[in-house]
Amino acid sequence: MSSSRRIPASVPDSASAAASTSTASAASTAPTAPIASTSPTVPTSPSDERLRRWRLVLGGEAADGTGCALSGRDAAMDGALNSLYGRGDGKGQAGKERSAGLGASAPSVARWLGDIRTYFPSSVVQVMQRDAIDRLGLSALLLEPEMLEAVEADVHLVGTLLSLNKAMPETTKETARAVVRKVVEDLEKRLATRTRATLTGALDRSARISRPRHHDIDWNRTISANLKHYLPEYRTIVPERLIGYGRASQSVKKEVVLCIDQSGSMAASVVYASVFGAVLASMRSIDTRLVVFDTAVVDLTDQLDDPVDVLFGTQLGGGTDINRALAYCQSQITRPAETVVVLISDLYEGGIRNEMLKRVAAMKASGVQFVTLLALSDEGAPAYDREHAAALAALGAPAFACTPDLFPEVMAAAIEKRPLPIPDPV
């Protein structure tokens, strides 16, 4: 069986549809949930159902070997998949590059978008849209307002729109902003409350006091500070000095600098970082600065009240000069011991490598908490410059990928100056 088709790993009517795709070939496993049909359900044996699933996976070409025919909803679903992942008429020669089947016209694509939204859950629709943009070169169609209104919005679509921002006609920009705003608002609902709660607690704990009330005593630090007063005969410690958590007042501020690489590979990270930047800026106890860079550096701090404005102020693509960006961030630091700098970059440096490392070392020596995130997204293990990551780790600034859900914990640890919750390497 030489034919293969890349299809969403989940299927319609599944309550927990996966938002990813898998390449299914003779070595693949079949989908694990049945696909609904528009015709009355006819009981089938497990072997027949398995053949049906394999037929949908393999695409029905001569070599699929299933001998299974599709009808009704299954046939319509197969057609939608074939338009994106198939070989067109199936007569392509071996070794010849696959051709797409959506056609060039916007109406054809619009109908296809409607079909996949009918047959697949939202998470799978987003994956198929992303594949259509990547495999079939449909980016230009996103410049049409009608297309934007038809697509299922997600973080990856926002990244594509931002990369097309400069080429976008005025008639499309309003629709594009509405699409981006919807995604941003959904992300804020998901992330804002937990982020504020986590960081408020961290700010309170970071404000140490020497005469705490009983419920404010930091027992771990108090015990560490009074070990010399251990009484062996009583097997206890007599604390002469109590260390407690303070309650961070509105006047006690931490400074956070988000330094974001806006090269094309960092699109999802830019979206999430902009949302988190707006959330941090809404907290009075944190003075937040947001800086984006490629070979130039742009300070978008004055736009943090609206993450959509921040996103449209970025320009995805271009080179990378981390050293130049860190030089600017370093110049903005006024209270090093109370500052957290978060560099979000894949570390592919186009500037002066040794100077970049010297700046990181200098900031850390002055008391700055320096955090390096190779990615801020749910996309899995990122590609990054391993040599630069190792060099930063040697300076005490380990570089690691971070999911949006983990980010509040990372920031809380940095604010409290305790070890970062670095995830285990994949």
C-alpha atoms as one frame of an Amber mdcrd trajectory, in Angstrom:
protein
   0.000   0.000   0.000   1.974   2.967  -1.246  -0.664   5.694  -1.115  -1.120
   7.840   1.943  -3.180  10.741   3.141  -2.529  13.203   5.926  -5.795  13.709
   7.806  -6.882  15.074  11.182  -6.173  12.612  13.971  -9.649  13.018  15.412
 -13.050  12.619  13.787 -16.487  14.300  13.886 -18.789  13.937  16.874 -15.864
  13.143  19.156 -16.111  15.089  22.381 -12.368  15.433  22.703 -11.323  16.025
  19.089  -7.570  16.397  18.725  -6.254  19.621  17.241  -3.483  17.990  15.285
  -2.946  15.977  12.115  -1.117  12.749  11.450   0.348  11.211   8.325  -1.380
   7.905   7.762   0.267   5.276   5.618   0.498   1.510   5.570   2.424   1.681
   8.851  -0.171   3.953  10.544  -2.906   3.013  12.911  -6.504   3.645  11.957
  -8.699   6.309  13.644 -10.193   5.161  16.896 -13.678   6.665  16.717 -16.481
   6.090  14.198 -17.451   8.739  11.670 -21.086   9.678  11.394 -23.056   9.154
   8.198 -26.073  11.005   6.869 -27.750   7.732   5.950 -29.418   5.495   8.566
 -26.901   3.654  10.680 -26.422   0.095   9.535 -24.745  -2.262  11.987 -21.397
  -3.440  10.688 -18.917  -5.946  11.945 -15.737  -4.671  13.618 -13.723  -5.737
  10.573 -16.010  -3.801   8.179 -15.797  -0.699  10.363 -12.028  -0.975  10.474
 -11.862  -1.223   6.671 -14.080   1.853   6.422 -11.737   3.828   8.637  -8.688
   2.691   6.680 -10.456   3.689   3.476 -10.878   7.231   4.803  -7.269   7.308
   5.951  -5.728   6.023   2.719  -7.834   7.995   0.301  -9.257   5.344  -1.984
  -6.463   5.198  -4.518  -5.724   1.986  -6.366  -3.195   0.794  -3.819  -5.294
   1.303  -0.679  -6.315  -2.372  -0.760  -9.507  -1.955   1.292 -12.107  -2.536
  -1.439 -14.444  -0.369   0.642 -16.884   2.038  -1.028 -18.168   5.179   0.692
 -21.542   6.854   0.415 -23.528   9.708   1.934 -21.702  11.797   4.521 -18.627
   9.564   4.373 -18.240  10.240   0.644 -18.671  14.002   1.139 -16.104  13.985
   3.937 -13.721  11.993   1.762 -14.103  14.592  -0.982 -13.220  17.421   1.398
 -10.119  15.536   2.553  -9.138  14.651  -0.996  -9.273  18.304  -2.037  -6.563
  19.101   0.477  -4.533  15.918   0.912  -5.284  13.875  -2.211  -3.822  13.597
  -5.705  -6.634  15.216  -7.627  -7.705  12.654 -10.266  -5.346  10.023  -8.849
  -3.356   9.745 -12.113  -0.212  11.432 -10.862   3.012   9.645 -11.639   5.173
   8.136  -8.967   7.688  10.626  -7.642   5.772  13.574  -9.064   4.852  16.330
  -6.633   1.272  16.185  -5.428  -1.195  18.686  -6.793  -3.962  20.373  -4.844
  -7.640  20.086  -5.558  -9.222  23.248  -4.161  -8.772  25.248  -7.329  -7.820
  28.912  -7.525 -11.208  30.556  -7.250 -12.368  32.090  -4.003 -15.898  30.608
  -4.306 -14.411  27.102  -4.476 -12.383  27.696  -1.338 -15.368  29.242   0.429
 -17.461  26.145  -0.287 -14.651  23.916   0.951 -14.347  25.909   4.168 -18.068
  25.446   4.705 -17.804  21.710   4.072 -15.023  21.052   6.569 -16.874  23.033
   9.237 -19.842  20.763   8.629 -17.928  17.485   8.820 -15.219  18.172  11.414
 -14.996  19.693  14.915 -13.530  23.162  15.382 -10.086  21.982  16.535  -9.654
  19.839  13.408 -10.986  22.599  11.138  -8.226  24.884  12.405  -5.588  22.272
  11.557  -6.975  21.727   8.050  -7.119  25.472   7.409  -3.481  25.775   8.459
  -2.548  22.908   6.130  -4.453  24.533   3.272  -2.542  27.786   3.766   0.819
  25.995   3.953   0.315  23.307   1.287  -1.784  25.158  -1.254  -0.478  28.701
  -0.944  -3.825  30.222   0.033  -2.365  33.122   2.009  -3.403  35.600  -0.662
  -7.041  34.592  -0.240  -6.920  35.713   3.386  -6.661  39.247   2.049 -10.313
  38.946   1.004 -12.861  39.937   3.702 -15.215  37.133   2.596 -12.543  34.527
   3.245 -11.700  35.904   6.675 -15.344  35.737   7.684 -15.481  32.076   6.644
 -12.399  30.740   8.423 -12.164  29.375  11.974  -9.971  31.780  13.939  -7.058
  30.548  16.075  -3.562  31.600  17.129  -1.945  30.276  13.939  -4.390  32.182
  11.725  -3.560  35.346  13.669   0.136  34.723  12.991  -0.572  34.382   9.263
  -2.624  37.585   9.231   0.133  39.481  11.008   2.683  38.296   8.438   0.350
  39.613   5.698  -0.331  42.876   7.496   1.733  45.102   5.213   0.170  43.624
   2.069  -3.385  43.784   3.404  -5.743  46.166   1.545  -7.725  48.678   3.595
 -10.980  46.839   2.793  -9.645  43.775   4.632  -7.951  45.360   7.642 -11.153
  45.961   9.593 -12.227  42.341   9.167  -8.721  41.132  10.040  -8.706  43.181
  13.240 -12.073  41.693  14.195 -10.706  38.165  13.678  -7.575  38.940  15.720
  -9.627  40.587  18.473 -11.840  37.524  18.817  -8.823  35.258  19.302  -7.185
  37.696  21.732 -10.346  38.022  23.821 -10.676  34.232  24.005  -7.054  33.960
  25.160  -7.536  36.667  27.780 -10.574  34.875  29.200  -8.541  31.688  29.422
  -5.331  33.146  30.865  -5.952  36.462  32.633  -7.620  35.433  35.900  -5.107
  32.720  36.767  -2.163  34.925  35.791  -3.293  37.804  38.008  -4.008  35.491
  40.956  -0.662  33.689  40.658   1.404  36.860  40.339  -0.476  38.713  43.082
   0.448  35.895  45.452   4.059  36.020  44.273   4.227  39.778  44.822   2.856
  39.380  48.333   5.387  36.678  49.177   8.271  38.656  47.683   7.642  41.557
  50.101   9.502  40.145  53.126   8.933  41.567  56.627  10.832  40.868  59.879
   7.933  41.111  62.339   5.179  39.088  60.690   1.894  38.011  62.138   1.620
  34.300  62.810  -0.272  33.499  59.588   2.270  35.508  57.550   5.379  33.631
  58.774   7.484  32.078  56.022   8.449  28.954  57.943  10.978  27.622  55.439
  13.037  30.823  55.481  12.578  31.309  59.213  13.935  27.818  59.962  16.877
  28.310  57.586  17.767  31.616  59.240  17.664  30.123  62.763  19.415  26.758
  62.367  22.223  27.952  64.617  19.683  28.155  67.450  18.855  24.460  67.338
  18.552  22.876  70.816  19.469  19.149  70.580  18.096  18.261  74.006  14.673
  19.572  73.015  15.032  18.668  69.330  13.699  22.054  68.346  14.755  25.447
  67.010  14.285  28.636  68.991  13.653  31.301  66.317  15.251  34.595  67.287
  14.367  36.160  63.936  11.076  35.646  62.136  10.783  36.107  58.388   7.339
  36.629  56.963   5.419  37.407  53.836   4.419  40.985  53.382   1.366  42.193
  51.549   2.527  44.015  48.465   1.129  47.524  48.491   0.218  49.320  45.302
   3.404  51.395  45.649   5.667  48.328  45.759   6.352  47.449  42.140   8.301
  44.890  40.212   9.509  45.774  36.755   8.980  43.253  33.958  10.515  43.607
  30.504   9.177  41.307  27.792  11.681  41.191  24.923  10.068  39.346  22.007
  11.699  38.016  18.853   9.322  38.778  15.960  11.013  36.598  13.348   8.561
  34.532  11.307   9.091  31.314  13.283   7.956  33.006  16.508   4.431  33.946
  15.355   2.481  32.023  18.010   4.858  33.230  20.741   4.293  36.842  19.685
   0.518  36.386  20.005   0.666  34.832  23.479   3.325  37.266  24.719   1.223
  40.247  23.629  -1.763  38.913  25.561   0.331  38.275  28.676   1.906  41.711
  28.314  -1.532  43.322  28.422  -2.498  41.249  31.473   0.703  42.204  33.341
   0.249  45.862  32.411  -3.211  45.797  34.004  -1.627  44.980  37.409  -0.683
  48.125  39.324   2.083  46.383  41.256   3.970  45.522  38.052   5.558  48.043
  35.731   5.520  46.245  32.373   7.499  47.063  29.243   7.068  45.219  25.935
   9.794  45.323  23.302   9.723  43.512  19.946  12.685  43.104  17.660  14.117
  41.658  14.473  17.124  43.613  13.241  15.389  46.733  14.562  13.947  47.317
  18.037  10.453  48.699  18.669   9.064  49.596  22.097   5.307  48.943  22.151
   4.786  49.675  25.842   2.424  52.586  25.166   0.056  50.210  23.326  -0.181
  47.571  26.059  -3.725  48.556  26.988  -4.852  46.897  23.736  -3.021  43.705
  22.700  -4.591  43.925  19.230  -2.760  47.209  18.675   0.407  45.536  19.932
   0.024  42.676  17.462  -0.577  44.962  14.518   2.459  46.934  15.622   4.668
  43.901  15.062   6.171  42.910  11.740   6.761  39.174  11.515   9.743  38.040
   9.462  13.171  39.464   8.838  16.477  38.923  10.597  17.357  38.752  14.294
  19.618  40.963  16.403  19.204  39.823  20.009  22.220  41.800  21.190  20.725
  45.068  19.968  17.371  44.282  21.609  18.989  43.423  24.946  21.067  46.614
  24.788  17.847  48.614  24.590  16.191  46.626  27.401  19.275  47.061  29.576
  19.115  50.837  29.068  15.525  50.888  30.390  16.274  49.123  33.695  16.237
  51.465  36.686  15.938  49.000  39.604  17.892  45.850  38.682  17.151  43.956
  41.905  13.408  44.392  41.302  13.436  43.645  37.565  12.585  40.527  35.573
  13.691  40.401  31.917  11.988  37.753  29.784  13.669  37.075  26.441  11.394
  35.088  24.112  13.485  33.908  21.167  14.713  30.823  19.336  18.222  32.317
  19.855  19.241  32.274  16.197  21.380  35.381  16.622  22.296  37.497  13.633
  24.073  40.109  15.726  27.183  39.918  17.892  27.009  36.685  19.878  29.683
  37.459  22.480  28.206  40.885  23.187  24.777  39.317  23.680  26.161  36.926
  26.283  28.082  39.725  28.012  24.877  41.734  28.348  23.041  38.812  29.899
  25.907  38.263  32.345  25.985  41.966  33.240  22.238  42.087  33.888  22.369
  39.022  36.099  25.360  40.416  38.022  23.379  43.591  38.729  20.530  41.584
  40.259  18.174  41.223  37.301  16.194  37.985  37.106  16.760  36.838  33.514
  14.401  34.307  31.914  14.934  32.840  28.425  11.964  31.198  26.707  12.654
  29.414  23.420   8.925  29.559  22.681   5.724  30.631  24.411   3.183  28.394
  22.725   1.463  25.009  22.640   3.291  23.904  19.482   5.610  21.393  21.134
   9.414  21.294  21.095  10.728  24.288  19.103  13.743  24.556  16.829  16.434
  26.709  18.446  20.159  27.446  18.508  21.504  24.860  20.935  24.945  26.444
  21.220  23.495  29.753  22.389  21.076  27.968  24.730  23.989  26.102  26.338
  25.963  29.333  26.699  23.041  31.014  28.478  22.616  28.006  30.766  26.290
  28.322  31.718  25.539  31.900  32.801  22.729  30.689  35.051  19.961  31.611
  32.596  18.667  28.265  31.296  16.638  28.437  28.091  13.493  26.340  27.769
  10.175  26.220  25.950   7.120  27.282  27.925   3.417  26.696  27.385   0.937
  29.524  28.051  -0.449  27.578  31.015   3.010  27.347  32.631   3.944  30.987
  32.051   2.273  32.398  35.217   4.236  29.914  37.349   7.481  30.870  35.615
   6.841  34.562  36.254   5.860  33.926  39.869   9.113  32.034  40.460  11.151
  34.828  38.851   9.412  37.487  40.960  10.078  35.509  44.150  13.672  34.784
  43.036  13.286  31.056  43.444  14.228  28.276  40.964  12.211  28.345  37.763
   9.792  25.452  37.095  11.660  24.230  34.029   9.730  21.412  32.308  11.458
  18.120  31.658  13.005  17.953  28.167  10.970  16.035  25.624
